[in-house]
Amino acid sequence: MSALEPVLGGHVTTPRGFLAGAVSAGLKSVPGALDLGLLYSERDCAAAGVFTRNQVRSAPVQVTEARVRAGKLRAVVVNSGCANALTGAAGIRDAETMAALAAAKLGLAPAEVAVASTGVTGVALPIEKIRDALPALALAADGGPSFARAIMTTDTVPKEVAYSVQTPAGSYAIGGCAKGSGMIHPDMATMLAYVTTDAALAPDLLQAIMRETADATFNMLTVDGDTSCSDTLLVFANGAAGLPIIEAVSAEEATFRAALMAVCTHLARELARDGEGASRLIEVEVSGAASLDDARRVARTVASSALVKTAIAGCDPNWGRILVAAGRSGAVVDQERARLLLQGQLLFDRGNVVPFDEAKMRSRMDAPEIAIRLDLGLGVVSAKGWGCDLTTDYVHINADYTT
């Protein structure tokens, strides 16, 4: 068995010692839809988190960010259907009450429970509906899929994954789920994402690894160029696998980093694939950059370009838009050194246009995944970013969102 294997049907409660569940609290307009979820560790946890850098921050982000600094969270309660954002002091009280209600159900101190909300902004959280619904929420080791569905808003499918990790000392698991379909252009993570593991790590090391992983995955994701006020990424490590604690600068840390990267990369790609109104996933791989910052700037700029996104929606091989987007990214770009491939077809080679068959190129672009490869020819650093095409369905979804 290799060190890292995907778990068939894996989810956020695949790691040992985690329970989850969901219930309908009547927060969504669809009767009976799951909209209140709870994720819980049966053991004490190390916890880490990263949050939106938007200066407009939801009440749950403000409450949870303060609590995660202690590094000892054991649960998170999440609702969809209402973001509890731009709701002032009352919103803070509602977020704290929501966490306290979950804490009482679990027999925990309120400070051990994180809280998150997603949905329409500027609307008061119906806290009484949450109070009434929580007693019926049942937790189970196989409750991860229900939890993943409860946090969805305009998502069309849940995003879930888990991996089994084999080490010389034994095995552990790492799993996760995420939601997000629109208002996705993170400056930390994505709208809501949760990762669990039954490995053991100290909170400080977990935080450092999570931050670096978020920068390489969720922070390289874009759907529409808008950053949410609710973005929250939490990771919980409860040590239930019974293995020695993972130490910094060790082979075990390197293995854990690779496992966490695999989980977060999968979730980031699935969030991009399910972008509002999207028909195609876009992967932008930038190589030959002078610095990591440059590589990431180019990848994100190309993936978020409305002109690139609409060309891909129409299977239009208007490849010049890609290089022009790269040129305005703020990174060092020299068109005399750059090489561009679209769906494996070389189109531009160090200042020279490469002739191609337009009909065949359109056919290549009529695919569920679009690969853009841009070699800047200026260094040895590379990065990947993910996005989706831009269709008229995106406009319809967001024009009618509150109704």
VOTIBA-998822 format. One record per residue (C-alpha): chain; x, y negated, z negated; residue in one letter; residue number from 0. Coordinates in nm, 4 decimals. Layout:
N
(rec "A", (X, Y, Z), "a", NUM)
...
This chain:
403
(rec "A", (0.0000, 0.0000, 0.0000), "m", 0)
(rec "A", (0.1290, -0.3435, 0.0879), "s", 1)
(rec "A", (0.1531, -0.6161, -0.1772), "a", 2)
(rec "A", (-0.1617, -0.7873, -0.0501), "l", 3)
(rec "A", (-0.4765, -0.6176, 0.0811), "e", 4)
(rec "A", (-0.8202, -0.7674, 0.1544), "p", 5)
(rec "A", (-1.1053, -0.6236, -0.0514), "v", 6)
(rec "A", (-1.3976, -0.5195, 0.1673), "l", 7)
(rec "A", (-1.6970, -0.7251, 0.0576), "g", 8)
(rec "A", (-1.4830, -0.9008, -0.2037), "g", 9)
(rec "A", (-1.6062, -1.2094, -0.3856), "h", 10)
(rec "A", (-1.5435, -1.4410, -0.6786), "v", 11)
(rec "A", (-1.6258, -1.1773, -0.9420), "t", 12)
(rec "A", (-1.4152, -0.9025, -0.7869), "t", 13)
(rec "A", (-1.1361, -0.9715, -1.0413), "p", 14)
(rec "A", (-1.1970, -0.7963, -1.3735), "r", 15)
(rec "A", (-1.3581, -0.9799, -1.6606), "g", 16)
(rec "A", (-1.5617, -1.2272, -1.4552), "f", 17)
(rec "A", (-1.9410, -1.2394, -1.4399), "l", 18)
(rec "A", (-2.1707, -1.4587, -1.2347), "a", 19)
(rec "A", (-2.5330, -1.5089, -1.1498), "g", 20)
(rec "A", (-2.7840, -1.7486, -1.0004), "a", 21)
(rec "A", (-3.1464, -1.8481, -1.0222), "v", 22)
(rec "A", (-3.3933, -2.0814, -0.8538), "s", 23)
(rec "A", (-3.4505, -2.3934, -1.0599), "a", 24)
(rec "A", (-3.6654, -2.5646, -0.7986), "g", 25)
(rec "A", (-3.3990, -2.8192, -0.7058), "l", 26)
(rec "A", (-3.4044, -2.7347, -0.3357), "k", 27)
(rec "A", (-3.7000, -2.8031, -0.1107), "s", 28)
(rec "A", (-3.7216, -2.4345, -0.0088), "v", 29)
(rec "A", (-3.9326, -2.2474, -0.2669), "p", 30)
(rec "A", (-3.7404, -1.9720, -0.4418), "g", 31)
(rec "A", (-3.4005, -2.0727, -0.3010), "a", 32)
(rec "A", (-3.1084, -2.0096, -0.5341), "l", 33)
(rec "A", (-2.9814, -2.3468, -0.6557), "d", 34)
(rec "A", (-2.8343, -2.2939, -1.0035), "l", 35)
(rec "A", (-2.5271, -2.0752, -1.0527), "g", 36)
(rec "A", (-2.3062, -1.9766, -1.3436), "l", 37)
(rec "A", (-1.9540, -1.8270, -1.3298), "l", 38)
(rec "A", (-1.8062, -1.6966, -1.6567), "y", 39)
(rec "A", (-1.4949, -1.5233, -1.7879), "s", 40)
(rec "A", (-1.5450, -1.2725, -2.0672), "e", 41)
(rec "A", (-1.1942, -1.3546, -2.1899), "r", 42)
(rec "A", (-1.0057, -1.6727, -2.2657), "d", 43)
(rec "A", (-0.8701, -1.8267, -1.9462), "c", 44)
(rec "A", (-0.6011, -2.0479, -1.8159), "a", 45)
(rec "A", (-0.7716, -2.2961, -1.5862), "a", 46)
(rec "A", (-0.6611, -2.5578, -1.3373), "a", 47)
(rec "A", (-0.8393, -2.7988, -1.1082), "g", 48)
(rec "A", (-0.8036, -3.0668, -0.8447), "v", 49)
(rec "A", (-1.0666, -3.3231, -0.7625), "f", 50)
(rec "A", (-1.1692, -3.5847, -0.5096), "t", 51)
(rec "A", (-0.9593, -3.8980, -0.4823), "r", 52)
(rec "A", (-1.2593, -4.0910, -0.3595), "n", 53)
(rec "A", (-1.3030, -4.3892, -0.5938), "q", 54)
(rec "A", (-1.6765, -4.3145, -0.5995), "v", 55)
(rec "A", (-1.6854, -4.0061, -0.8218), "r", 56)
(rec "A", (-1.9847, -3.8008, -0.9260), "s", 57)
(rec "A", (-2.0736, -3.7584, -1.2924), "a", 58)
(rec "A", (-1.9777, -3.3863, -1.2935), "p", 59)
(rec "A", (-1.6342, -3.4679, -1.1487), "v", 60)
(rec "A", (-1.5738, -3.7199, -1.4265), "q", 61)
(rec "A", (-1.6820, -3.4739, -1.6967), "v", 62)
(rec "A", (-1.4986, -3.1720, -1.5577), "t", 63)
(rec "A", (-1.1759, -3.3542, -1.4771), "e", 64)
(rec "A", (-1.1431, -3.4544, -1.8436), "a", 65)
(rec "A", (-1.2110, -3.0993, -1.9617), "r", 66)
(rec "A", (-0.9757, -2.9235, -1.7236), "v", 67)
(rec "A", (-0.6775, -3.1115, -1.8698), "r", 68)
(rec "A", (-0.6960, -2.8817, -2.1728), "a", 69)
(rec "A", (-0.6460, -2.5845, -1.9391), "g", 70)
(rec "A", (-0.8826, -2.3599, -2.1349), "k", 71)
(rec "A", (-1.2102, -2.3532, -1.9408), "l", 72)
(rec "A", (-1.4031, -2.0254, -1.9354), "r", 73)
(rec "A", (-1.7071, -2.1070, -1.7239), "a", 74)
(rec "A", (-1.8582, -2.3398, -1.4672), "v", 75)
(rec "A", (-2.2253, -2.4162, -1.4151), "v", 76)
(rec "A", (-2.3194, -2.5488, -1.0712), "v", 77)
(rec "A", (-2.6357, -2.6777, -0.9099), "n", 78)
(rec "A", (-2.7158, -2.7596, -0.5496), "s", 79)
(rec "A", (-2.9905, -2.9886, -0.4259), "g", 80)
(rec "A", (-2.8730, -3.2951, -0.6201), "c", 81)
(rec "A", (-2.5179, -3.4335, -0.6446), "a", 82)
(rec "A", (-2.5717, -3.6292, -0.9678), "n", 83)
(rec "A", (-2.3571, -3.9017, -0.8127), "a", 84)
(rec "A", (-2.4026, -4.2804, -0.8345), "l", 85)
(rec "A", (-2.6276, -4.2161, -1.1331), "t", 86)
(rec "A", (-2.4434, -4.4198, -1.3986), "g", 87)
(rec "A", (-2.4313, -4.3404, -1.7692), "a", 88)
(rec "A", (-2.7480, -4.1310, -1.7428), "a", 89)
(rec "A", (-2.5724, -3.9074, -1.4907), "g", 90)
(rec "A", (-2.2817, -3.8509, -1.7302), "i", 91)
(rec "A", (-2.5267, -3.7564, -2.0049), "r", 92)
(rec "A", (-2.7070, -3.5168, -1.7717), "d", 93)
(rec "A", (-2.3788, -3.3521, -1.6670), "a", 94)
(rec "A", (-2.2771, -3.3101, -2.0296), "e", 95)
(rec "A", (-2.6211, -3.1717, -2.1154), "t", 96)
(rec "A", (-2.6051, -2.9252, -1.8270), "m", 97)
(rec "A", (-2.2683, -2.7982, -1.9497), "a", 98)
(rec "A", (-2.3930, -2.7810, -2.3092), "a", 99)
(rec "A", (-2.6957, -2.5753, -2.2056), "l", 100)
(rec "A", (-2.4708, -2.3275, -2.0267), "a", 101)
(rec "A", (-2.2311, -2.3201, -2.3214), "a", 102)
(rec "A", (-2.5152, -2.2357, -2.5609), "a", 103)
(rec "A", (-2.6262, -1.9528, -2.3334), "k", 104)
(rec "A", (-2.2719, -1.8110, -2.3263), "l", 105)
(rec "A", (-2.1828, -1.8737, -2.6905), "g", 106)
(rec "A", (-1.9033, -2.1142, -2.5963), "l", 107)
(rec "A", (-1.8063, -2.4626, -2.7010), "a", 108)
(rec "A", (-1.9288, -2.7228, -2.4489), "p", 109)
(rec "A", (-1.5660, -2.8222, -2.3786), "a", 110)
(rec "A", (-1.5065, -2.4724, -2.2367), "e", 111)
(rec "A", (-1.7653, -2.5208, -1.9611), "v", 112)
(rec "A", (-1.7081, -2.7136, -1.6403), "a", 113)
(rec "A", (-1.9990, -2.8596, -1.4454), "v", 114)
(rec "A", (-2.0498, -2.9351, -1.0764), "a", 115)
(rec "A", (-2.3352, -3.0599, -0.8616), "s", 116)
(rec "A", (-2.3834, -3.0951, -0.4877), "t", 117)
(rec "A", (-2.6560, -3.2405, -0.2704), "g", 118)
(rec "A", (-2.8091, -3.5826, -0.2195), "v", 119)
(rec "A", (-2.6370, -3.8778, -0.3915), "t", 120)
(rec "A", (-2.8101, -4.1560, -0.5813), "g", 121)
(rec "A", (-3.0804, -3.9282, -0.7226), "v", 122)
(rec "A", (-3.1251, -3.8466, -1.0917), "a", 123)
(rec "A", (-3.0530, -3.4837, -1.1818), "l", 124)
(rec "A", (-3.3759, -3.3008, -1.2798), "p", 125)
(rec "A", (-3.2182, -3.1801, -1.6031), "i", 126)
(rec "A", (-3.5441, -3.0382, -1.7404), "e", 127)
(rec "A", (-3.5677, -2.8004, -1.4444), "k", 128)
(rec "A", (-3.2170, -2.6786, -1.5251), "i", 129)
(rec "A", (-3.3059, -2.6430, -1.8934), "r", 130)
(rec "A", (-3.6104, -2.4350, -1.8031), "d", 131)
(rec "A", (-3.4321, -2.2148, -1.5492), "a", 132)
(rec "A", (-3.1114, -2.1239, -1.7341), "l", 133)
(rec "A", (-3.2642, -1.8621, -1.9682), "p", 134)
(rec "A", (-3.3666, -1.6513, -1.6666), "a", 135)
(rec "A", (-3.0182, -1.6572, -1.5146), "l", 136)
(rec "A", (-2.8662, -1.3100, -1.5496), "a", 137)
(rec "A", (-2.4900, -1.2555, -1.5337), "l", 138)
(rec "A", (-2.3313, -0.9490, -1.3749), "a", 139)
(rec "A", (-1.9954, -0.8259, -1.2481), "a", 140)
(rec "A", (-2.1453, -0.8106, -0.8987), "d", 141)
(rec "A", (-2.3037, -1.1556, -0.9259), "g", 142)
(rec "A", (-2.0451, -1.3332, -0.7142), "g", 143)
(rec "A", (-2.2486, -1.3294, -0.3909), "p", 144)
(rec "A", (-2.5545, -1.4786, -0.5644), "s", 145)
(rec "A", (-2.3375, -1.7516, -0.7149), "f", 146)
(rec "A", (-2.1890, -1.8281, -0.3713), "a", 147)
(rec "A", (-2.5376, -1.8682, -0.2249), "r", 148)
(rec "A", (-2.6605, -2.0894, -0.5077), "a", 149)
(rec "A", (-2.3953, -2.3549, -0.4416), "i", 150)
(rec "A", (-2.4789, -2.3895, -0.0691), "m", 151)
(rec "A", (-2.6435, -2.7005, 0.0774), "t", 152)
(rec "A", (-2.6335, -2.7324, 0.4571), "t", 153)
(rec "A", (-2.4048, -2.4282, 0.4814), "d", 154)
(rec "A", (-2.5474, -2.1578, 0.7055), "t", 155)
(rec "A", (-2.3498, -1.8751, 0.5413), "v", 156)
(rec "A", (-2.1724, -1.8236, 0.2080), "p", 157)
(rec "A", (-1.7912, -1.8268, 0.2064), "k", 158)
(rec "A", (-1.6357, -1.5484, -0.0022), "e", 159)
(rec "A", (-1.3160, -1.3455, -0.0101), "v", 160)
(rec "A", (-1.1018, -1.1306, -0.2398), "a", 161)
(rec "A", (-0.7637, -0.9630, -0.2237), "y", 162)
(rec "A", (-0.6025, -0.6835, -0.4206), "s", 163)
(rec "A", (-0.2412, -0.7496, -0.5160), "v", 164)
(rec "A", (-0.0026, -0.4620, -0.5878), "q", 165)
(rec "A", (0.3031, -0.5308, -0.8037), "t", 166)
(rec "A", (0.5643, -0.3017, -0.9625), "p", 167)
(rec "A", (0.3828, -0.3455, -1.2954), "a", 168)
(rec "A", (0.0369, -0.2694, -1.1561), "g", 169)
(rec "A", (-0.2402, -0.4345, -0.9598), "s", 170)
(rec "A", (-0.4571, -0.7395, -1.0009), "y", 171)
(rec "A", (-0.7210, -0.9111, -0.7891), "a", 172)
(rec "A", (-0.7829, -1.2646, -0.6737), "i", 173)
(rec "A", (-1.1155, -1.3810, -0.5339), "g", 174)
(rec "A", (-1.2952, -1.6965, -0.4424), "g", 175)
(rec "A", (-1.5942, -1.8711, -0.2928), "c", 176)
(rec "A", (-1.6567, -2.2148, -0.1517), "a", 177)
(rec "A", (-1.9319, -2.4316, -0.0118), "k", 178)
(rec "A", (-1.9182, -2.7168, 0.2290), "g", 179)
(rec "A", (-2.0417, -2.7901, 0.5778), "s", 180)
(rec "A", (-2.0537, -3.1687, 0.6083), "g", 181)
(rec "A", (-1.8827, -3.4638, 0.4385), "m", 182)
(rec "A", (-1.5631, -3.2596, 0.4685), "i", 183)
(rec "A", (-1.2316, -3.4412, 0.4986), "h", 184)
(rec "A", (-1.0750, -3.3586, 0.1642), "p", 185)
(rec "A", (-0.8118, -3.5525, -0.0207), "d", 186)
(rec "A", (-0.7498, -3.2726, -0.2684), "m", 187)
(rec "A", (-0.9671, -2.9722, -0.1987), "a", 188)
(rec "A", (-1.3091, -2.9329, -0.0467), "t", 189)
(rec "A", (-1.6592, -2.9980, -0.1670), "m", 190)
(rec "A", (-1.6848, -2.7096, -0.4136), "l", 191)
(rec "A", (-1.4464, -2.4135, -0.4391), "a", 192)
(rec "A", (-1.3823, -2.1600, -0.7134), "y", 193)
(rec "A", (-1.1003, -1.9071, -0.7412), "v", 194)
(rec "A", (-1.0642, -1.6342, -1.0031), "t", 195)
(rec "A", (-0.7912, -1.3862, -1.0866), "t", 196)
(rec "A", (-0.7333, -1.1227, -1.3534), "d", 197)
(rec "A", (-0.3615, -1.1993, -1.3440), "a", 198)
(rec "A", (-0.2125, -1.3970, -1.6329), "a", 199)
(rec "A", (-0.0501, -1.7385, -1.5831), "l", 200)
(rec "A", (0.0167, -2.0377, -1.8053), "a", 201)
(rec "A", (-0.2077, -2.3379, -1.7285), "p", 202)
(rec "A", (0.0805, -2.5645, -1.6244), "d", 203)
(rec "A", (0.2155, -2.3143, -1.3719), "l", 204)
(rec "A", (-0.1353, -2.2421, -1.2444), "l", 205)
(rec "A", (-0.1976, -2.6142, -1.1941), "q", 206)
(rec "A", (0.1276, -2.6629, -1.0037), "a", 207)
(rec "A", (0.0660, -2.3667, -0.7731), "i", 208)
(rec "A", (-0.2957, -2.4685, -0.7144), "m", 209)
(rec "A", (-0.2014, -2.8248, -0.6211), "r", 210)
(rec "A", (0.0575, -2.7108, -0.3667), "e", 211)
(rec "A", (-0.1811, -2.4534, -0.2223), "t", 212)
(rec "A", (-0.4633, -2.7066, -0.1923), "a", 213)
(rec "A", (-0.2338, -2.9417, -0.0015), "d", 214)
(rec "A", (-0.1532, -2.6670, 0.2519), "a", 215)
(rec "A", (-0.5100, -2.5366, 0.2924), "t", 216)
(rec "A", (-0.8132, -2.7364, 0.1812), "f", 217)
(rec "A", (-0.6347, -3.0667, 0.2363), "n", 218)
(rec "A", (-0.5725, -2.9590, 0.5962), "m", 219)
(rec "A", (-0.9440, -2.9149, 0.6609), "l", 220)
(rec "A", (-1.1780, -3.1625, 0.8270), "t", 221)
(rec "A", (-1.5311, -3.1526, 0.9636), "v", 222)
(rec "A", (-1.6399, -3.5146, 0.9989), "d", 223)
(rec "A", (-1.3801, -3.7436, 0.8431), "g", 224)
(rec "A", (-1.5831, -3.8155, 0.5287), "d", 225)
(rec "A", (-1.4549, -3.7321, 0.1799), "t", 226)
(rec "A", (-1.7148, -3.6355, -0.0774), "s", 227)
(rec "A", (-1.7522, -3.7890, -0.4222), "c", 228)
(rec "A", (-1.8093, -3.4374, -0.5602), "s", 229)
(rec "A", (-1.5002, -3.2470, -0.4382), "d", 230)
(rec "A", (-1.3969, -2.9944, -0.7022), "t", 231)
(rec "A", (-1.1600, -2.6987, -0.6840), "l", 232)
(rec "A", (-1.1226, -2.4842, -0.9952), "l", 233)
(rec "A", (-0.9111, -2.1746, -1.0536), "v", 234)
(rec "A", (-0.9444, -1.9401, -1.3523), "f", 235)
(rec "A", (-0.6868, -1.6798, -1.4632), "a", 236)
(rec "A", (-0.7996, -1.4498, -1.7459), "n", 237)
(rec "A", (-0.5278, -1.1810, -1.7576), "g", 238)
(rec "A", (-0.7832, -0.8991, -1.7714), "a", 239)
(rec "A", (-0.5627, -0.6801, -1.5520), "a", 240)
(rec "A", (-0.3378, -0.6361, -1.8556), "g", 241)
(rec "A", (-0.0149, -0.7193, -1.6724), "l", 242)
(rec "A", (0.2738, -0.9306, -1.8052), "p", 243)
(rec "A", (0.2275, -1.3035, -1.7675), "i", 244)
(rec "A", (0.3576, -1.4383, -1.4379), "i", 245)
(rec "A", (0.6621, -1.6546, -1.4975), "e", 246)
(rec "A", (0.7821, -1.9457, -1.2884), "a", 247)
(rec "A", (1.0589, -1.8879, -1.0319), "v", 248)
(rec "A", (1.0050, -1.5122, -1.0184), "s", 249)
(rec "A", (0.9131, -1.2501, -0.7601), "a", 250)
(rec "A", (0.5732, -1.2206, -0.9276), "e", 251)
(rec "A", (0.5134, -1.5937, -0.8854), "e", 252)
(rec "A", (0.5998, -1.5717, -0.5162), "a", 253)
(rec "A", (0.3532, -1.2844, -0.4733), "t", 254)
(rec "A", (0.0809, -1.4772, -0.6557), "f", 255)
(rec "A", (0.1438, -1.7846, -0.4408), "r", 256)
(rec "A", (0.1037, -1.5743, -0.1273), "a", 257)
(rec "A", (-0.2214, -1.4233, -0.2589), "a", 258)
(rec "A", (-0.3652, -1.7615, -0.3530), "l", 259)
(rec "A", (-0.2625, -1.8997, -0.0140), "m", 260)
(rec "A", (-0.4427, -1.6128, 0.1597), "a", 261)
(rec "A", (-0.7637, -1.6760, -0.0363), "v", 262)
(rec "A", (-0.7616, -2.0528, 0.0170), "c", 263)
(rec "A", (-0.6661, -2.0284, 0.3852), "t", 264)
(rec "A", (-0.9559, -1.7909, 0.4472), "h", 265)
(rec "A", (-1.2020, -2.0206, 0.2686), "l", 266)
(rec "A", (-1.0735, -2.3332, 0.4458), "a", 267)
(rec "A", (-1.1099, -2.1675, 0.7873), "r", 268)
(rec "A", (-1.4629, -2.0509, 0.7060), "e", 269)
(rec "A", (-1.5631, -2.3988, 0.5887), "l", 270)
(rec "A", (-1.4409, -2.5442, 0.9179), "a", 271)
(rec "A", (-1.6118, -2.2693, 1.1168), "r", 272)
(rec "A", (-1.9419, -2.3507, 0.9445), "d", 273)
(rec "A", (-1.9155, -2.7276, 0.9907), "g", 274)
(rec "A", (-2.2511, -2.8948, 1.0393), "e", 275)
(rec "A", (-2.3722, -2.8295, 1.3924), "g", 276)
(rec "A", (-2.0409, -2.6670, 1.4895), "a", 277)
(rec "A", (-2.0075, -2.4070, 1.7621), "s", 278)
(rec "A", (-1.6280, -2.3665, 1.7572), "r", 279)
(rec "A", (-1.3510, -2.3455, 1.4988), "l", 280)
(rec "A", (-1.0425, -2.5516, 1.5856), "i", 281)
(rec "A", (-0.6968, -2.4543, 1.4591), "e", 282)
(rec "A", (-0.4199, -2.7083, 1.5138), "v", 283)
(rec "A", (-0.0663, -2.5824, 1.4652), "e", 284)
(rec "A", (0.2034, -2.8479, 1.4685), "v", 285)
(rec "A", (0.5693, -2.7434, 1.4863), "s", 286)
(rec "A", (0.8993, -2.9204, 1.5419), "g", 287)
(rec "A", (0.8080, -3.2097, 1.3141), "a", 288)
(rec "A", (1.0650, -3.4321, 1.1477), "a", 289)
(rec "A", (0.8991, -3.3831, 0.8056), "s", 290)
(rec "A", (0.6180, -3.1926, 0.6379), "l", 291)
(rec "A", (0.4228, -3.5143, 0.5956), "d", 292)
(rec "A", (0.4495, -3.5792, 0.9698), "d", 293)
(rec "A", (0.3379, -3.2264, 1.0588), "a", 294)
(rec "A", (0.0348, -3.2543, 0.8328), "r", 295)
(rec "A", (-0.0553, -3.6042, 0.9538), "r", 296)
(rec "A", (-0.0591, -3.4908, 1.3157), "v", 297)
(rec "A", (-0.2582, -3.1738, 1.2466), "a", 298)
(rec "A", (-0.5245, -3.3576, 1.0466), "r", 299)
(rec "A", (-0.5496, -3.6456, 1.2933), "t", 300)
(rec "A", (-0.5936, -3.4171, 1.5930), "v", 301)
(rec "A", (-0.8457, -3.1968, 1.4137), "a", 302)
(rec "A", (-1.0508, -3.4996, 1.3036), "s", 303)
(rec "A", (-1.0443, -3.6897, 1.6349), "s", 304)
(rec "A", (-1.3995, -3.7404, 1.7602), "a", 305)
(rec "A", (-1.2713, -3.7425, 2.1178), "l", 306)
(rec "A", (-1.0881, -3.4124, 2.0741), "v", 307)
(rec "A", (-1.3869, -3.2586, 1.8941), "k", 308)
(rec "A", (-1.6361, -3.3611, 2.1630), "t", 309)
(rec "A", (-1.4089, -3.2427, 2.4432), "a", 310)
(rec "A", (-1.3919, -2.9031, 2.2775), "i", 311)
(rec "A", (-1.7690, -2.8999, 2.2318), "a", 312)
(rec "A", (-1.8042, -2.9451, 2.6069), "g", 313)
(rec "A", (-1.5210, -2.7070, 2.7049), "c", 314)
(rec "A", (-1.3564, -3.0084, 2.8676), "d", 315)
(rec "A", (-0.9769, -2.9633, 2.9093), "p", 316)
(rec "A", (-0.9136, -3.3347, 2.8590), "n", 317)
(rec "A", (-0.5857, -3.2506, 2.6842), "w", 318)
(rec "A", (-0.4490, -3.6057, 2.6856), "g", 319)
(rec "A", (-0.6809, -3.6847, 2.3954), "r", 320)
(rec "A", (-0.4767, -3.4471, 2.1771), "i", 321)
(rec "A", (-0.1449, -3.6221, 2.2383), "l", 322)
(rec "A", (-0.3018, -3.9665, 2.2037), "v", 323)
(rec "A", (-0.4480, -3.8659, 1.8668), "a", 324)
(rec "A", (-0.1080, -3.7365, 1.7573), "a", 325)
(rec "A", (0.0475, -4.0664, 1.8609), "g", 326)
(rec "A", (-0.1761, -4.2700, 1.6291), "r", 327)
(rec "A", (-0.1344, -4.0371, 1.3317), "s", 328)
(rec "A", (0.1437, -4.2401, 1.1723), "g", 329)
(rec "A", (0.3917, -3.9567, 1.2282), "a", 330)
(rec "A", (0.6983, -3.9799, 1.4493), "v", 331)
(rec "A", (0.5910, -3.8611, 1.7964), "v", 332)
(rec "A", (0.8017, -3.8750, 2.1130), "d", 333)
(rec "A", (0.6137, -3.7783, 2.4282), "q", 334)
(rec "A", (0.9434, -3.6978, 2.6019), "e", 335)
(rec "A", (1.0038, -3.4171, 2.3525), "r", 336)
(rec "A", (0.6521, -3.2883, 2.2909), "a", 337)
(rec "A", (0.5035, -2.9652, 2.4296), "r", 338)
(rec "A", (0.1285, -2.8913, 2.4191), "l", 339)
(rec "A", (-0.0529, -2.5619, 2.4567), "l", 340)
(rec "A", (-0.4317, -2.5246, 2.4532), "l", 341)
(rec "A", (-0.5702, -2.1712, 2.4247), "q", 342)
(rec "A", (-0.2208, -2.0460, 2.5106), "g", 343)
(rec "A", (-0.2002, -2.2517, 2.8308), "q", 344)
(rec "A", (0.0971, -2.4884, 2.8560), "l", 345)
(rec "A", (-0.0381, -2.8284, 2.9654), "l", 346)
(rec "A", (0.2375, -3.0755, 2.8817), "f", 347)
(rec "A", (0.6104, -3.0083, 2.8614), "d", 348)
(rec "A", (0.8494, -3.2771, 2.7355), "r", 349)
(rec "A", (0.7068, -3.5668, 2.9318), "g", 350)
(rec "A", (0.5849, -3.3614, 3.2249), "n", 351)
(rec "A", (0.2279, -3.2620, 3.3132), "v", 352)
(rec "A", (0.1949, -2.8896, 3.3856), "v", 353)
(rec "A", (-0.0602, -2.8115, 3.6610), "p", 354)
(rec "A", (-0.3450, -2.5773, 3.5632), "f", 355)
(rec "A", (-0.6654, -2.4330, 3.7015), "d", 356)
(rec "A", (-0.9451, -2.6453, 3.5507), "e", 357)
(rec "A", (-1.2178, -2.3834, 3.6008), "a", 358)
(rec "A", (-1.0100, -2.1167, 3.4295), "k", 359)
(rec "A", (-0.9219, -2.3582, 3.1491), "m", 360)
(rec "A", (-1.2896, -2.4374, 3.0889), "r", 361)
(rec "A", (-1.3568, -2.0658, 3.0710), "s", 362)
(rec "A", (-1.0787, -2.0200, 2.8146), "r", 363)
(rec "A", (-1.2274, -2.2965, 2.6040), "m", 364)
(rec "A", (-1.5695, -2.1326, 2.5996), "d", 365)
(rec "A", (-1.4729, -1.9350, 2.2901), "a", 366)
(rec "A", (-1.5603, -1.9323, 1.9178), "p", 367)
(rec "A", (-1.2047, -2.0328, 1.8200), "e", 368)
(rec "A", (-0.9847, -2.2956, 1.9861), "i", 369)
(rec "A", (-0.6074, -2.2873, 1.9359), "a", 370)
(rec "A", (-0.4102, -2.6101, 1.9780), "i", 371)
(rec "A", (-0.0311, -2.5734, 1.9554), "r", 372)
(rec "A", (0.1753, -2.8930, 1.9565), "l", 373)
(rec "A", (0.5552, -2.8787, 1.9305), "d", 374)
(rec "A", (0.6904, -3.2264, 1.8567), "l", 375)
(rec "A", (1.0501, -3.1255, 1.9316), "g", 376)
(rec "A", (1.1882, -3.3441, 1.6531), "l", 377)
(rec "A", (1.2687, -3.1021, 1.3730), "g", 378)
(rec "A", (1.1929, -2.7631, 1.2213), "v", 379)
(rec "A", (0.8879, -2.8320, 1.0019), "v", 380)
(rec "A", (0.5399, -2.6971, 1.0804), "s", 381)
(rec "A", (0.1850, -2.7161, 0.9441), "a", 382)
(rec "A", (-0.1634, -2.5946, 1.0305), "k", 383)
(rec "A", (-0.4950, -2.7741, 1.0113), "g", 384)
(rec "A", (-0.8543, -2.6705, 1.0775), "w", 385)
(rec "A", (-1.1622, -2.8446, 1.2075), "g", 386)
(rec "A", (-1.4617, -2.7859, 1.4303), "c", 387)
(rec "A", (-1.6203, -2.9310, 1.7389), "d", 388)
(rec "A", (-1.8708, -3.2159, 1.7243), "l", 389)
(rec "A", (-2.2138, -3.1490, 1.8698), "t", 390)
(rec "A", (-2.5461, -3.3322, 1.8799), "t", 391)
(rec "A", (-2.6686, -3.0945, 1.6088), "d", 392)
(rec "A", (-2.4382, -3.2733, 1.3616), "y", 393)
(rec "A", (-2.6214, -3.5988, 1.4287), "v", 394)
(rec "A", (-2.9634, -3.4387, 1.3826), "h", 395)
(rec "A", (-2.8638, -3.2684, 1.0552), "i", 396)
(rec "A", (-2.7342, -3.5889, 0.9009), "n", 397)
(rec "A", (-2.9991, -3.8191, 1.0439), "a", 398)
(rec "A", (-3.2642, -3.6130, 0.8667), "d", 399)
(rec "A", (-3.0650, -3.5059, 0.5565), "y", 400)
(rec "A", (-3.2801, -3.6546, 0.2794), "t", 401)
(rec "A", (-3.6037, -3.5559, 0.4465), "t", 402)
